[in-house]
Amino acid sequence: MKEYELTFKPYNRSNKERSRKLRKNMTYSEIIIWEKVLRKQQTWYIFLRQKMIGSFILDFYCSKLLLAIEIDGNSHIGKEAYDRERDERMRHQGITTVRFTNEEVINDLEKIKKEIKEIINNRKEIPSLDKGRAREGFVVRDQ
């Protein structure tokens, strides 16, 4: 992974209201992931919901890990090319995007929880930020 010193990612302010609305109206799958997997109490990292980066809104984003988690529901059907382009743009900013479907979240949460733990454990934090802590199986290696 390349090292990126810029931790602030600029965003399109015109999406601010939409981002707020999405945070207030999370899908069932997003609520499950937020409550059962991504809250700081489970990961010891801060994930933001509906985070704006550039002209995009990411479902969940952790700036210390440069990690985006996307939950793809029916609104993503037929938009696979758009999602690939968006993921590529995030990659150019050093952000890794991980995608899960609504069905995966609802039908196999334990598998997703395990996969996210593994991803977090294998990510390096951005240099100069606080070291992560370990809790409930989330082991963060010092740099």
Summary of the structure (lengths in Angstrom):
residues: 143
radius of gyration: 14.7
end to end distance: 13.1
largest distance: 41.2
contacts: 387
relative contact order: 0.19
helix: 44%
strand: 20%
